[in-house]
Amino acid sequence: MCDFCDKGKVLLEKEVISSCSWGFSEEPIPISDTFNDKLICFIDKRREKAYLRLTDEDDNQCIESGVKVEIAYCPKCGKKIGS
């Protein structure tokens, strides 16, 4: 049994500094408008499909958040997991 494709363990995680501003201004973003965030990469299985997803740790329930790539095999153990 694979921890990553069977149990949903996080493959990679990275702490990043995010900001409340979208950055459309040339003004520097004040430190008070920044916060620490964590990006995670994990295998998300939905129905007969599997995805490698990179998303915010706190906002990963919706398949539309973050970046997703459909996969057919687990990148760790090689087991077929997608359609």
C-alpha positions, -999 to +999 in steps of 0.1 A: +000+000+000+014+034-011+013+063+013+009+087-016-017+072-040-036+051-014-035+072+017-032+108+002+001+117+018+015+150+006+043+146-020+059+180-016+052+211+005+067+246+004+061+276+026+057+308+006+050+344+013+017+356-002+001+390-003-034+404-001-027+426-031-029+414-067+002+435-075-014+458-101+003+488-086+039+498-087+038+507-050+056+482-027+034+459-007+037+467+030+048+438+052+014+441+070-003+429+038+017+397+035+012+364+052+029+330+053+011+303+032+019+267+024+016+251-011+012+214-013+015+188-041-006+156-037-024+130-057-062+137-059-084+107-070-118+116-083-141+089-098-119+071-124-094+099-128-064+109-108-046+143-107-013+156-095-023+188-078-004+219-066-026+240-044-028+261-013-030+239+018-061+257+031-079+258-002-076+223-018-111+209-016-123+223-049-107+206-080-106+241-097-082+256-071-045+255-079-030+236-108-039+200-117-024+175-142-042+143-150-020+113-143-024+075-150+003+062-126+016+071-092+049+090-094+062+072-063+052+036-066+043+033-103+009+017-097-018+025-123-043+048-106-060+068-134-082+057-163 
